[in-house]
Amino acid sequence: QVRLVESGGGLVQAGGSLRLSCVASGNIDSINVMGWYRQAPGKQREMVATITSGGSKNYLDSVKGRFTISRDNAKNTVYLQSHSLKPEDTAVYYCSAERGWGGQPDYWGQGTQVTVSS
């Protein structure tokens, strides 16, 4: 019912910046929370940032001050702007969408690889 397509991943040197984009389509009126998760090899998927329909934002502690989540409602797009990237940020980043408010996404994008070299 909701399709999420990410773009913007790639290889970047430590200290660099990237902006990830996620375009949503389908029954997007049902979505209350959009977000970004990431999963590194051998680790569990973790929430990176979320933004609610009211504009409230939440961040993983390790990315606070470095990452910014935003949205453009006219384009049905959510962004994750990152700077001061660290090798520890290397992961597959997934866009997410949730109909509720409980931190359990209902829809996922295909993922985009972010690799930060030291």
Backbone as CSV, one residue per row, in Angstrom:
resi,resn,N_x,N_y,N_z,CA_x,CA_y,CA_z,C_x,C_y,C_z
1,GLN,0.815,-1.209,0.000,0.000,0.000,0.000,0.843,1.251,0.000
2,VAL,2.047,1.184,0.556,2.986,2.292,0.561,4.313,1.792,0.013
3,ARG,4.827,2.517,-0.929,6.115,2.189,-1.517,7.128,3.261,-1.154
4,LEU,8.308,2.833,-0.759,9.371,3.730,-0.362,10.598,3.431,-1.211
5,VAL,11.156,4.449,-1.814,12.323,4.289,-2.666,13.405,5.246,-2.209
6,GLU,14.530,4.689,-1.773,15.641,5.492,-1.282,16.656,5.765,-2.386
7,SER,17.415,6.822,-2.182,18.538,7.135,-3.039,19.524,7.980,-2.249
8,GLY,20.729,8.102,-2.759,21.708,8.994,-2.169,22.845,8.329,-1.436
9,GLY,22.791,7.023,-1.269,23.880,6.341,-0.605,25.124,6.305,-1.467
10,GLY,26.223,5.930,-0.849,27.468,5.844,-1.575,28.649,5.755,-0.653
11,LEU,29.803,5.975,-1.235,31.067,5.928,-0.511,31.525,7.347,-0.220
12,VAL,31.871,7.599,1.029,32.317,8.921,1.433,33.445,8.776,2.449
13,GLN,34.349,9.725,2.440,35.441,9.726,3.392,34.963,10.225,4.748
14,ALA,35.589,9.741,5.796,35.258,10.215,7.139,35.324,11.733,7.195
15,GLY,34.329,12.315,7.840,34.216,13.760,7.902,33.357,14.356,6.813
16,GLY,32.978,13.555,5.841,32.186,14.033,4.731,30.705,14.046,5.024
17,SER,29.942,14.334,3.975,28.501,14.489,4.098,27.775,13.716,3.015
18,LEU,26.555,13.335,3.324,25.657,12.705,2.372,24.239,13.146,2.678
19,ARG,23.411,13.163,1.666,21.990,13.361,1.870,21.234,12.210,1.233
20,LEU,20.506,11.490,2.053,19.665,10.407,1.585,18.254,10.922,1.346
21,SER,17.622,10.401,0.323,16.260,10.780,-0.004,15.385,9.545,-0.055
22,CYS,14.137,9.718,0.320,13.157,8.643,0.274,11.855,9.199,-0.268
23,VAL,11.441,8.694,-1.401,10.195,9.112,-2.020,9.114,8.089,-1.699
24,ALA,8.017,8.562,-1.155,6.904,7.700,-0.780,5.769,7.824,-1.782
25,SER,5.129,6.709,-2.043,3.973,6.704,-2.923,2.966,5.688,-2.410
26,GLY,1.753,5.786,-2.912,0.689,4.908,-2.468,-0.211,5.606,-1.471
27,ASN,-0.656,4.857,-0.473,-1.588,5.374,0.522,-0.844,6.111,1.626
28,ILE,-0.182,7.184,1.252,0.678,7.895,2.201,-0.110,8.696,3.221
29,ASP,-1.366,8.946,2.978,-2.177,9.686,3.949,-2.338,8.922,5.254
30,SER,-2.114,7.632,5.221,-2.253,6.811,6.416,-1.023,6.828,7.308
31,ILE,0.056,7.449,6.867,1.327,7.391,7.571,1.447,8.509,8.595
32,ASN,1.807,8.136,9.824,2.038,9.114,10.881,3.512,9.410,11.120
33,VAL,4.368,8.416,10.913,5.786,8.566,11.211,6.612,8.063,10.036
34,MET,7.551,8.870,9.618,8.552,8.464,8.654,9.899,8.409,9.356
35,GLY,10.766,7.551,8.877,12.039,7.446,9.554,13.122,6.814,8.727
36,TRP,14.275,6.778,9.340,15.440,6.113,8.788,16.001,5.155,9.818
37,TYR,16.257,3.945,9.389,16.929,2.933,10.180,18.198,2.523,9.465
38,ARG,19.090,1.898,10.203,20.292,1.383,9.568,20.673,0.048,10.184
39,GLN,21.372,-0.741,9.398,21.838,-2.039,9.859,23.240,-2.282,9.331
40,ALA,24.162,-2.421,10.257,25.540,-2.737,9.928,25.739,-4.243,9.987
41,PRO,26.748,-4.761,9.304,26.991,-6.203,9.333,27.156,-6.726,10.750
42,GLY,26.437,-7.788,11.059,26.529,-8.406,12.367,25.808,-7.678,13.477
43,LYS,25.085,-6.621,13.160,24.386,-5.849,14.172,22.898,-5.800,13.873
44,GLN,22.132,-5.490,14.904,20.698,-5.342,14.743,20.365,-4.027,14.058
45,ARG,19.225,-4.014,13.407,18.750,-2.781,12.811,18.391,-1.792,13.913
46,GLU,18.799,-0.551,13.747,18.547,0.456,14.750,17.939,1.700,14.135
47,MET,17.107,2.355,14.923,16.496,3.596,14.484,17.541,4.693,14.470
48,VAL,17.594,5.427,13.389,18.510,6.548,13.254,17.790,7.863,13.512
49,ALA,16.658,8.051,12.875,15.904,9.287,13.012,14.475,9.049,12.574
50,THR,13.549,9.742,13.218,12.148,9.700,12.824,11.582,11.108,12.817
51,ILE,10.531,11.276,12.040,9.803,12.535,12.013,8.327,12.212,11.907
52,THR,7.526,12.839,12.756,6.095,12.592,12.776,5.377,13.527,11.817
53,SER,4.100,13.257,11.641,3.290,14.120,10.798,3.210,15.535,11.347
54,GLY,3.405,15.690,12.656,3.414,17.000,13.272,4.764,17.675,13.295
55,GLY,5.792,17.002,12.789,7.112,17.595,12.709,8.038,17.280,13.867
56,SER,7.593,16.459,14.799,8.447,16.083,15.914,9.530,15.118,15.449
57,LYS,10.754,15.338,15.907,11.897,14.543,15.472,12.541,13.810,16.631
58,ASN,13.083,12.652,16.312,13.794,11.849,17.286,15.028,11.274,16.622
59,TYR,16.148,11.224,17.379,17.412,10.783,16.816,18.099,9.771,17.712
60,LEU,18.812,8.881,17.070,19.751,8.032,17.775,20.814,8.919,18.420
61,ASP,21.178,8.628,19.660,22.112,9.490,20.384,23.415,9.712,19.620
62,SER,23.918,8.690,18.980,25.213,8.789,18.332,25.211,9.646,17.071
63,VAL,24.042,10.006,16.585,23.980,10.851,15.392,23.468,12.248,15.686
64,LYS,23.075,12.516,16.915,22.574,13.840,17.271,23.638,14.904,17.003
65,GLY,23.210,15.970,16.373,24.132,17.034,16.022,24.832,16.834,14.707
66,ARG,24.751,15.636,14.147,25.394,15.341,12.871,24.393,15.040,11.764
67,PHE,23.268,14.447,12.133,22.243,14.074,11.162,21.009,14.935,11.360
68,THR,20.332,15.233,10.285,19.082,15.973,10.337,18.054,15.296,9.441
69,ILE,16.899,14.994,10.010,15.811,14.448,9.218,14.848,15.584,8.877
70,SER,14.336,15.554,7.678,13.392,16.566,7.236,12.462,15.953,6.201
71,ARG,11.433,16.681,5.863,10.500,16.192,4.861,10.002,17.335,3.999
72,ASP,9.624,16.981,2.797,9.021,17.907,1.859,7.693,17.283,1.462
73,ASN,6.632,17.766,2.064,5.325,17.162,1.831,4.870,17.289,0.382
74,ALA,5.235,18.387,-0.255,4.834,18.588,-1.639,5.443,17.544,-2.558
75,LYS,6.608,17.039,-2.185,7.295,16.039,-2.990,7.161,14.634,-2.428
76,ASN,6.426,14.490,-1.329,6.273,13.199,-0.658,7.630,12.562,-0.382
77,THR,8.543,13.374,0.094,9.922,12.946,0.257,10.424,13.256,1.662
78,VAL,11.145,12.316,2.230,11.830,12.525,3.493,13.328,12.432,3.235
79,TYR,14.090,13.249,3.944,15.528,13.330,3.746,16.271,13.018,5.034
80,LEU,17.464,12.545,4.878,18.393,12.423,5.986,19.701,13.073,5.566
81,GLN,19.937,14.259,6.089,21.174,14.973,5.828,22.187,14.612,6.901
82,SER,23.325,14.146,6.483,24.366,13.763,7.419,25.639,14.540,7.135
83,HIS,26.365,14.853,8.178,27.682,15.450,8.046,28.584,14.890,9.139
84,SER,29.852,15.195,9.026,30.841,14.658,9.964,30.711,13.148,10.088
85,LEU,30.562,12.501,8.954,30.350,11.059,8.954,31.560,10.318,9.496
86,LYS,31.280,9.225,10.183,32.290,8.392,10.808,32.225,6.984,10.241
87,PRO,33.323,6.240,10.306,33.265,4.848,9.853,32.175,4.040,10.548
88,GLU,31.861,4.381,11.787,30.809,3.686,12.513,29.423,3.905,11.913
89,ASP,29.291,4.891,11.041,28.024,5.134,10.364,27.808,4.208,9.179
90,THR,28.802,3.439,8.823,28.690,2.525,7.692,27.598,1.501,7.946
91,ALA,26.647,1.426,7.042,25.513,0.525,7.194,24.640,0.623,5.954
92,VAL,23.687,-0.281,5.874,22.596,-0.129,4.928,21.528,0.698,5.613
93,TYR,21.120,1.758,4.976,20.124,2.661,5.529,18.781,2.402,4.857
94,TYR,17.747,2.251,5.679,16.415,1.939,5.206,15.445,3.051,5.561
95,CYS,14.675,3.463,4.610,13.567,4.358,4.868,12.402,3.558,5.431
96,SER,11.651,4.157,6.348,10.532,3.468,6.979,9.310,4.359,7.053
97,ALA,8.162,3.718,7.154,6.895,4.414,7.318,6.027,3.618,8.274
98,GLU,5.365,4.332,9.192,4.532,3.701,10.199,3.147,4.329,10.218
99,ARG,2.132,3.501,10.246,0.764,3.997,10.339,0.431,4.473,11.751
100,GLY,1.034,3.844,12.750,0.772,4.191,14.133,1.837,5.081,14.717
101,TRP,2.027,4.923,16.050,2.955,5.763,16.799,3.875,4.957,17.705
102,GLY,3.879,3.653,17.556,4.546,2.799,18.516,5.964,2.385,18.181
103,GLY,6.543,2.942,17.140,7.908,2.606,16.795,8.065,1.288,16.066
104,GLN,7.009,0.844,15.423,7.042,-0.381,14.638,6.679,-0.048,13.196
105,PRO,7.666,0.207,12.359,7.361,0.553,10.968,6.565,-0.532,10.256
106,ASP,5.678,-0.090,9.404,4.848,-0.992,8.614,5.384,-1.188,7.205
107,TYR,6.195,-0.273,6.744,6.722,-0.321,5.388,8.198,0.026,5.400
108,TRP,8.910,-0.586,4.463,10.348,-0.386,4.357,10.753,-0.157,2.915
109,GLY,11.767,0.663,2.738,12.400,0.774,1.444,13.372,-0.366,1.228
110,GLN,13.994,-0.365,0.079,14.894,-1.463,-0.277,16.265,-1.340,0.372
111,GLY,16.586,-0.180,0.881,17.868,0.058,1.505,18.875,0.668,0.552
112,THR,19.730,1.511,1.093,20.810,2.102,0.321,22.083,2.045,1.157
113,GLN,23.155,1.629,0.540,24.412,1.416,1.248,25.139,2.730,1.457
114,VAL,25.550,2.969,2.692,26.416,4.083,3.037,27.709,3.508,3.589
115,THR,28.803,3.856,2.966,30.111,3.386,3.403,31.001,4.584,3.681
116,VAL,31.529,4.651,4.882,32.385,5.752,5.302,33.784,5.196,5.522
117,SER,34.719,5.668,4.750,36.091,5.202,4.845,36.880,6.063,5.812
118,SER,37.859,5.463,6.459,38.685,6.173,7.416,39.928,6.741,6.762
